[in-house]
Amino acid sequence: MVTTDKRLSMSESNAADHAPRGGRPSGQQGRNSRRRAWVPLLTSLFCLLIGLSDILAVFKPEWHQKLHRINALVPGTLTNVAHSADVIIGLMLLLLSHGLRRRKRRAWQAVLALLVFDFAIHLRFAHWPSLSAAVVVVVLAGALLFFRDDFYAVGDPRTRWHATAVFCGLAAADVAIGLGLQSVSELKGSYSAGQRVQDVVFELVGANGPVSFVSEGRGDLYYVLTSALGLFTLVVTIYLFLRPAQPLARLSEAGAARIRGLLAARGDRDSLGYFALRDDKNVIWSPSGKACVCYRVVSGVMLASGDPIGDPEAWPGAMAEFLDEADRHAWRPAVMGCSELGAEVWCREGNLTALELGDEAIVHVADFSLSGRSMRNVRQMVNRVAKNGYDARVRRVRDVPAAELAEIVQATETWRGSNTERGFSMALGRIGGLGDDDCVLVTARLGGELRAVLHFVPWGGDGLSLDLMRRDRDAQPGLNDFLIVEAIKAAPDLGVKRLSLNFAMFRAVLARGERIGAGPILKAWRSLLVFASRWFQIESLYKFNAKFCPEWQPRFFVFPGGRDAPRIALAALQAEAFLVWPKVEVKRYARRARNRLRRLVPVAATRPKD
């Protein structure tokens, strides 16, 4: 079985310093001054209901018949245009309701304009589905104007890939609406599902399809509606493609250099500090520049990891900038894996809540020994691996030849359990990157063939923090134990006094829940964690760490409160890549097959010929 990356294992604009913004409230007072949670929830709900009402009205025959009462006054085409406007407005209200819930200013402006236009269209053609719908529109528009200060969040930065996703979603909705209108209409003849879909697609681009309607009025409505939907989809997609695009989050070279300077001065405090140098993180600096917070935005959650980098006296300034930035975009702030001191400062400065997430295993080199009954299992594993001919080497990355480094990188990619790179808070996500010369590689070879790799990142001047731990699936069990012991043995020559190993999630629950006298609630909680370990390796990581008799250091998860916990938990799982869209990993399987073939070729070449 492949061992996973070290830790339980974000991305919007180019990393830049965020200076204090004048002209708006700052600090906790500014963040709480506009907190009326019921306002965006209710306005979003009403907006959603109005949008659904506008769309469903098209498919109600009795509502459609009422339109023809004014045929003597206006052309039928205008009647169809009114219905097309209903659907377009309804779709846009559905899309914008989510923006209202997130307090987006642009969504507020767009919804207000649409409501005014919706009211004018219905007033002009006098076909309200009901008097209550008109009242809801007027009330919602008035509420939006009255509570305009509650919709203050600026728009999220996006990439052009967002335009592609929106186009696919709108196109699918257009086809579904067209098919729905066909299903409630009487057609001339019988048509297959393929012909119906083909007709909708043709009509969306302005061409004639194979489907004909018995009712001429219903046919006119269908043609105008599909053409309007196609035009709407085209306009929205073009707008998203042409607006200024923002690249994915990338830590700039200047920002990385400043962070490295802080790590050189204060990096011995936090074993997770070096992981702030991940390429997919942004950085926010304190006004003094003596501290910073690295983060990534996932599903509307502004997620930081570890403690702030730099002088603890400057942490409150960096935290205030972080929280103000989250407030400006209406993101929910959260922090993964901070220390006890970090959690205390976050809770004090941001009025947040802390939850103990688990414990970090730390081994002190001077105190480590393989002797004794408690180390019997590790000692046996290490001796067995050594007797089978495995050879270990412990080196700084700067001392590894370029060709061998490339081989190691390729091997770790091949051994990865899935094509998804896990890790955010406690994984670097690269080997041999620019500026990573002080990282340490521990390799195991059997007969000259690479079989396992450990990668450590610097932890101040005298420590190492485990980044990833991978091995060949066909390698001997216990190989990772062997490499960790070899790294500890070589630590004095590297000037290393302490090693941070894997992170054990909910370690205290697992440890106390298996003891005699544990209460029913604790036992039930432990049983749930053991069950979840089938997918998330919670128990296995704890047991692996415990074998080395480490010192346990608690780590905390900091978030606004209980109501936001489910949303933030899902965002954290996404950031750590535990929740990903399924996909066929053709490249990974191809690499495995190629590597297996390479192993067989030398064997076949050495066989004697007849």
C-alpha positions in Angstrom: 0.0 0.0 0.0 1.3 3.4 -0.9 1.8 5.7 2.1 0.3 9.1 1.7 1.8 12.6 2.0 2.8 13.7 5.5 -0.1 15.8 6.5 -3.8 16.0 6.3 -3.4 17.5 3.5 -5.7 27.6 -2.0 -6.0 30.3 -5.1 -7.2 33.6 -6.4 -4.8 36.5 -7.3 -1.2 37.2 -7.6 0.5 37.4 -4.2 0.9 41.0 -3.2 1.1 43.0 -0.1 -2.3 44.2 1.1 -2.0 47.7 2.6 -4.5 49.1 5.0 -7.5 50.6 3.1 -8.6 54.0 4.1 -12.2 55.3 4.2 -13.7 52.2 5.7 -14.0 50.7 9.2 -11.1 48.5 10.2 -10.6 45.9 12.9 -13.2 44.0 14.7 -15.5 47.0 15.1 -15.7 47.5 11.3 -16.3 43.8 10.8 -19.2 43.6 13.2 -20.9 46.9 12.3 -22.7 45.4 9.3 -23.5 41.9 10.6 -27.2 41.3 10.0 -27.2 37.6 9.0 -31.0 37.5 8.3 -30.9 40.3 5.6 -28.9 38.4 2.9 -30.6 35.1 3.7 -34.1 36.5 3.3 -33.4 38.6 0.3 -31.6 35.7 -1.4 -34.6 33.4 -0.7 -37.1 36.0 -2.1 -34.9 36.5 -5.2 -34.8 32.7 -5.7 -38.6 32.4 -5.4 -39.2 35.2 -7.9 -36.8 33.7 -10.4 -38.5 30.3 -10.1 -41.9 32.0 -10.5 -40.8 33.8 -13.7 -39.5 30.6 -15.2 -42.4 28.3 -14.2 -44.9 30.8 -15.5 -43.9 30.0 -19.1 -44.9 26.3 -18.6 -48.3 27.0 -17.2 -50.9 26.8 -20.0 -53.5 28.9 -18.1 -51.0 31.7 -17.6 -50.1 31.5 -21.3 -53.8 31.8 -22.3 -54.2 35.0 -20.4 -51.6 36.6 -22.6 -53.8 36.2 -25.7 -56.5 38.5 -24.2 -54.4 41.4 -25.3 -53.6 40.1 -28.8 -55.9 42.7 -30.2 -53.8 45.5 -28.7 -50.3 44.2 -29.3 -48.7 41.9 -31.8 -48.2 38.3 -30.8 -44.5 38.6 -31.2 -44.4 41.2 -28.4 -46.3 38.7 -26.2 -43.6 36.1 -26.9 -40.9 38.6 -26.1 -42.5 39.3 -22.8 -42.4 35.6 -22.0 -38.8 35.3 -23.1 -37.9 38.2 -20.9 -39.6 36.3 -18.0 -37.3 33.3 -18.5 -34.2 35.4 -18.9 -34.9 37.5 -15.8 -35.8 34.3 -13.9 -32.5 32.7 -14.8 -30.5 35.7 -13.9 -32.3 36.1 -10.5 -31.5 32.4 -9.7 -27.8 33.0 -10.5 -27.7 36.3 -8.5 -29.5 34.9 -5.4 -26.2 33.3 -4.4 -24.4 36.6 -4.7 -27.0 38.2 -2.5 -26.5 35.6 0.2 -22.8 36.4 0.1 -23.5 40.2 0.4 -22.0 41.0 -3.0 -22.5 44.6 -4.1 -22.6 43.9 -7.8 -25.3 41.2 -7.2 -27.3 43.8 -5.2 -27.1 46.3 -8.1 -28.0 43.7 -10.7 -30.9 42.2 -8.8 -32.4 45.7 -8.1 -32.2 46.5 -11.9 -33.7 43.2 -12.8 -36.6 43.7 -10.4 -37.4 47.1 -11.8 -37.3 45.7 -15.3 -39.3 42.7 -14.3 -42.0 44.9 -12.8 -42.1 47.1 -15.9 -42.4 44.1 -18.2 -45.3 42.6 -16.3 -47.0 46.0 -15.8 -46.7 46.7 -19.6 -48.2 43.3 -20.7 -50.4 42.8 -17.6 -49.7 39.1 -17.1 -48.8 38.7 -13.5 -49.1 35.1 -12.4 -50.6 36.4 -9.1 -51.0 39.6 -7.1 -48.7 38.1 -4.4 -45.8 37.9 -6.9 -46.1 41.6 -7.6 -46.2 42.4 -3.9 -43.1 40.2 -3.4 -41.2 42.1 -6.1 -42.1 45.5 -4.7 -41.3 44.4 -1.2 -37.9 42.9 -2.2 -36.9 46.0 -4.2 -37.8 48.2 -1.2 -35.9 46.0 1.2 -32.8 46.0 -1.1 -32.8 49.8 -1.1 -33.4 50.0 2.7 -30.6 47.5 3.6 -28.2 48.6 0.9 -25.4 48.9 3.4 -25.6 45.2 4.1 -24.4 44.4 0.6 -20.9 45.7 0.6 -18.7 42.8 -0.5 -16.6 43.3 -3.6 -16.6 40.7 -6.4 -14.4 37.7 -6.2 -11.4 37.6 -8.6 -11.9 34.9 -11.2 -10.0 33.2 -14.0 -11.2 32.8 -17.6 -11.9 29.1 -16.8 -14.9 30.5 -14.9 -16.3 31.7 -18.2 -16.1 28.1 -19.6 -17.9 26.7 -16.6 -20.6 29.3 -16.8 -21.1 28.7 -20.5 -21.5 24.9 -19.9 -24.0 25.5 -17.1 -26.0 28.0 -19.1 -26.0 25.8 -22.2 -27.2 22.8 -20.2 -30.0 25.0 -18.7 -31.0 26.3 -22.1 -31.4 22.8 -23.5 -33.4 21.7 -20.4 -35.7 24.7 -20.8 -36.2 24.0 -24.5 -37.0 20.3 -23.9 -39.4 21.3 -21.1 -41.3 23.6 -23.4 -41.5 20.9 -26.0 -42.8 18.4 -23.5 -45.8 20.7 -22.5 -46.6 21.6 -26.1 -48.4 19.6 -28.8 -46.1 18.7 -31.7 -46.7 17.7 -35.3 -45.7 14.2 -35.3 -43.5 12.0 -33.1 -39.8 12.9 -32.6 -37.0 11.0 -31.0 -35.0 12.4 -28.0 -32.1 13.0 -30.4 -34.2 15.1 -32.7 -35.7 17.1 -29.9 -32.2 17.9 -28.5 -31.0 18.7 -32.0 -33.9 21.1 -32.5 -33.1 23.0 -29.3 -29.5 23.3 -30.2 -30.3 24.6 -33.7 -32.8 27.1 -32.3 -30.3 28.4 -29.7 -27.9 29.4 -32.6 -30.8 30.8 -34.7 -31.3 27.9 -37.1 -34.4 25.9 -37.9 -34.7 22.5 -36.4 -36.7 19.4 -37.3 -39.5 19.9 -34.6 -42.8 21.6 -35.6 -45.6 22.8 -33.3 -49.4 22.4 -33.8 -50.1 25.7 -32.1 -48.5 28.6 -34.0 -48.5 30.8 -30.9 -46.7 28.1 -28.9 -44.2 27.7 -31.8 -43.5 31.4 -31.8 -43.0 31.4 -28.1 -40.5 28.5 -28.4 -38.5 30.0 -31.2 -38.2 33.4 -29.6 -37.4 31.9 -26.2 -34.7 29.6 -27.4 -33.1 32.4 -29.5 -33.2 34.7 -26.5 -31.6 32.1 -24.3 -28.8 31.5 -26.9 -28.2 35.2 -27.1 -28.1 35.5 -23.3 -25.6 32.7 -23.0 -23.4 34.2 -25.7 -23.4 37.7 -24.2 -22.6 36.4 -20.7 -19.8 34.1 -21.9 -18.2 36.9 -24.0 -18.4 39.3 -21.1 -16.7 36.8 -18.8 -14.0 36.1 -21.3 -13.3 39.8 -22.1 -13.2 41.2 -18.5 -9.8 41.4 -16.8 -8.8 37.9 -15.8 -7.0 37.1 -12.6 -4.4 34.3 -12.5 -4.5 31.5 -10.0 -2.9 32.3 -6.7 0.8 32.3 -7.0 3.4 33.4 -4.5 5.6 36.0 -6.2 9.4 35.8 -6.0 9.5 39.0 -4.0 6.9 37.8 -1.6 8.7 34.4 -1.2 12.0 36.2 -0.5 10.4 38.3 2.2 8.8 35.2 3.8 12.2 33.4 3.7 13.7 36.4 5.6 11.1 36.1 8.3 11.6 32.3 8.5 15.4 32.9 8.9 14.7 35.2 11.8 11.7 33.5 13.5 11.3 30.2 11.7 12.2 28.1 14.7 8.8 28.9 16.4 6.5 26.9 14.1 7.3 23.6 12.3 4.7 24.5 9.7 6.2 27.8 8.8 8.1 26.7 5.7 4.8 25.4 4.2 3.8 29.0 3.8 6.1 29.0 0.7 3.6 26.8 -1.3 3.2 28.2 -4.8 -0.6 28.3 -4.5 -0.9 30.7 -1.5 -1.4 34.4 -1.2 0.1 36.5 1.5 -1.1 39.5 3.6 1.4 41.5 5.5 1.1 43.5 8.8 1.4 47.3 8.5 4.9 47.0 9.9 6.0 44.3 7.5 7.3 42.2 10.5 4.6 39.5 10.1 2.4 37.9 7.5 -0.4 35.4 7.0 -0.5 33.1 4.0 -3.9 31.9 2.8 -6.0 30.5 0.0 -9.7 31.1 -0.8 -11.8 28.0 -1.2 -15.6 28.1 -1.8 -15.9 31.5 -0.1 -13.7 30.6 2.8 -10.4 32.5 3.4 -8.3 29.7 4.7 -4.9 30.3 6.5 -2.6 27.6 7.8 -0.3 27.4 10.7 0.8 30.4 12.8 1.5 33.8 11.2 5.1 34.1 10.0 7.3 36.6 11.8 7.4 38.5 15.1 4.6 37.5 17.5 4.2 41.1 18.5 3.3 41.9 14.9 0.8 39.1 14.6 -2.3 41.2 15.6 -1.6 43.6 12.8 -1.3 40.8 10.2 -4.4 39.1 11.6 -6.4 42.4 11.4 -5.4 42.8 7.7 -6.4 39.2 7.1 -9.8 39.6 8.8 -10.5 42.9 7.0 -9.7 41.4 3.6 -12.1 38.5 4.4 -14.8 41.0 5.5 -14.3 43.1 2.3 -15.1 40.1 0.1 -17.6 38.5 2.5 -15.4 35.5 2.9 -15.5 33.4 6.1 -12.1 33.4 7.8 -10.6 30.2 9.1 -7.1 28.9 10.2 -5.9 25.3 10.0 -3.2 23.8 12.2 -2.2 26.7 14.3 -0.4 26.3 17.6 -2.0 27.0 21.0 -0.4 30.4 21.2 -1.6 31.2 17.6 -5.2 30.0 18.5 -5.2 32.2 21.6 -4.2 35.3 19.6 -6.6 34.5 16.7 -9.5 34.1 19.2 -8.7 37.3 21.0 -8.1 39.5 17.9 -10.9 38.1 15.7 -13.5 36.9 18.2 -13.2 33.4 16.7 -13.6 29.9 18.1 -10.9 27.3 18.4 -11.2 23.6 18.1 -8.4 21.1 18.9 -7.8 19.4 15.6 -5.1 16.9 16.6 -1.5 16.6 17.6 1.8 16.9 15.8 4.4 14.2 16.6 7.9 15.7 17.4 10.9 13.5 17.9 13.9 15.0 19.8 17.1 13.5 18.4 19.0 13.5 21.6 16.3 11.5 23.4 15.6 8.9 20.7 16.7 5.3 21.0 15.7 2.0 19.5 16.4 0.1 22.8 13.6 -0.8 25.2 10.3 -2.7 24.9 8.4 0.3 23.6 10.6 0.4 20.5 10.5 -3.3 19.9 8.2 -3.2 16.9 10.2 -0.4 15.2 13.5 -2.1 16.0 12.4 -5.3 14.4 11.1 -3.6 11.3 14.3 -1.6 10.8 16.5 -4.7 11.2 14.4 -6.7 8.8 14.6 -4.0 6.1 18.4 -3.6 6.6 18.9 -7.4 6.3 17.1 -7.5 3.0 19.7 -5.2 1.4 18.0 -1.8 1.4 20.5 1.1 1.5 19.5 4.6 2.8 21.0 8.0 2.0 20.3 11.2 3.8 21.3 14.4 2.0 20.4 18.1 1.6 18.7 18.8 -1.7 21.7 20.9 -2.8 23.9 17.8 -2.6 21.7 15.6 -4.8 22.8 15.6 -8.5 20.3 17.0 -11.0 19.8 13.7 -12.8 19.1 11.8 -9.6 16.7 14.6 -8.4 14.7 14.3 -11.6 14.5 10.5 -11.1 13.2 11.1 -7.5 10.6 13.5 -8.6 9.4 11.2 -11.3 9.3 8.2 -9.0 7.3 10.1 -6.3 4.7 11.1 -9.0 4.4 7.5 -10.0 4.0 6.1 -6.5 1.3 8.7 -5.6 -1.9 6.9 -4.5 -4.0 9.1 -6.8 -3.5 11.8 -9.4 -4.6 14.4 -6.9 -1.9 16.2 -5.0 -3.0 16.3 -1.4 -2.0 18.9 1.1 -2.3 22.6 1.9 -1.5 23.3 5.5 1.2 20.8 6.0 2.7 19.9 2.6 5.0 21.9 0.3 3.8 20.3 -3.0 7.2 20.2 -4.7 10.7 18.7 -4.6 13.8 20.6 -5.6 12.2 23.9 -6.2 13.9 27.3 -6.3 15.2 28.2 -2.9 14.6 24.8 -1.4 18.3 23.8 -1.2 18.1 23.3 2.6 15.4 20.6 2.3 16.5 17.1 3.1 15.9 14.0 1.0 16.0 10.5 2.5 16.1 7.8 -0.2 16.1 4.0 0.0 17.5 1.8 -2.8 17.5 -1.9 -3.4 20.1 -3.1 -5.9 20.5 0.4 -7.1 16.7 0.9 -7.8 14.9 3.7 -6.0 12.1 2.2 -3.7 11.2 4.9 -1.2 11.6 8.7 -0.5 11.1 11.0 2.5 11.2 14.8 2.0 11.8 17.1 4.9 11.6 20.9 4.9 13.6 23.2 7.3 12.2 24.1 10.7 14.3 27.0 11.8 18.0 26.4 12.0 18.0 23.1 13.9 14.9 21.2 12.9 13.2 19.4 10.1 9.5 19.0 9.3 8.3 16.0 7.3 6.7 17.0 4.0 6.0 13.7 2.1 6.6 10.0 2.6 6.2 7.8 -0.4 7.3 4.3 -1.5 6.9 1.8 -4.2 3.8 -0.4 -3.7 5.9 -3.5 -4.2 8.5 -2.4 -1.6 8.9 -4.2 1.7 6.7 -3.2 4.6 8.5 -1.2 7.2 10.5 0.8 4.7 9.2 4.1 6.0 10.1 3.2 9.6 13.6 2.4 8.3 14.0 5.7 6.6 12.7 7.7 9.6 15.2 6.0 11.8 18.0 6.6 9.3 17.0 10.3 9.2 17.2 10.5 13.0 20.6 8.9 13.0 22.0 11.3 10.4 20.4 14.4 12.1 23.5 15.3 14.2 25.6 15.5 11.1 23.0 17.9 9.5 22.9 20.1 12.6 19.3 18.9 13.3 18.1 18.5 16.9 14.3 17.8 16.3 12.1 16.3 13.7 8.4 16.9 13.2 6.7 13.8 11.8 3.1 13.2 10.7 0.1 15.1 12.0 -2.3 12.8 13.9 -5.9 14.1 13.6 -8.0 13.8 16.8 -5.1 11.9 18.5 -6.4 12.6 22.0 -9.8 11.0 21.2 -8.2 7.9 19.8 -5.7 7.5 22.7 -8.2 8.1 25.5 -11.1 6.3 23.8 -9.2 2.9 23.9 -8.4 3.1 27.6 -10.2 1.3 30.3 -12.9 3.4 31.9 -13.5 5.6 28.8 -17.1 6.9 28.8 -19.8 5.9 26.2 -19.6 9.2 24.4 -15.8 9.0 24.1 -16.0 5.4 22.9 -18.7 6.3 20.3 -16.6 9.3 19.1 -13.6 7.0 18.8 -15.6 4.3 16.9 -16.7 7.0 14.4 -13.1 8.0 13.8 -12.1 4.4 13.3 -14.9 4.0 10.8 -13.8 7.2 8.9 -10.2 5.9 8.9 -11.2 3.6 6.1 -11.0 6.6 3.8 -9.0 9.2 5.6 -6.2 7.2 7.4 -6.9 8.9 10.8 -6.1 5.9 13.0 -3.3 4.5 10.9 -1.4 7.9 11.0 -1.8 8.0 14.8 -0.5 4.5 15.3 2.4 5.1 12.9 3.5 8.2 14.8 3.0 6.6 18.2 5.6 3.9 17.4 8.4 6.5 17.7 7.3 7.7 21.2 7.2 11.3 20.2 6.3 14.5 22.1 2.7 15.5 21.1 2.1 19.2 20.3 -1.6 20.1 19.9 -2.8 21.9 16.8 -6.0 23.9 16.5 -8.7 24.8 13.9 -9.9 28.4 14.3 -13.2 29.6 12.7 -16.0 32.1 13.3 -18.6 29.9 15.0 -20.8 26.8 15.0 -23.1 28.0 12.2 -20.2 28.3 9.7 -18.5 25.0 10.8 -20.0 22.7 8.1 -19.2 25.1 5.3 -15.7 25.7 6.6 -15.1 22.0 7.1 -16.0 21.3 3.5 -13.7 24.0 2.3 -10.9 22.6 4.4 -11.4 19.1 2.9 -11.4 20.7 -0.5 -8.1 22.5 0.2 -6.5 19.3 1.4 -7.9 17.5 -1.7 -9.9 15.0 0.3 -13.0 16.2 -1.6 -12.3 16.3 -5.4 -14.3 15.6 -8.5 -13.8 12.1 -9.7 -11.8 11.7 -12.9 -10.1 9.0 -14.9 -6.4 9.1 -14.1 -5.1 7.8 -17.4 -1.7 9.4 -17.2 -1.0 7.9 -13.7 -1.9 4.4 -14.9 0.2 4.8 -18.0 3.2 5.8 -15.9 2.8 2.8 -13.7 2.6 0.5 -16.7 5.7 2.1 -18.3 7.7 1.6 -15.1 6.7 -2.0 -14.7 7.7 -2.6 -18.4 11.1 -1.0 -17.7 11.7 -3.5 -14.9 10.9 -6.5 -17.2 13.0 -5.3 -20.1 16.4 -5.8 -18.4 15.4 -9.2 -17.2 14.4 -10.3 -20.7 17.6 -8.8 -22.2 19.9 -10.9 -19.9 18.3 -14.2 -20.8 20.6 -16.4 -23.0 19.6 -16.8 -26.6 19.0 -20.2 -28.2 
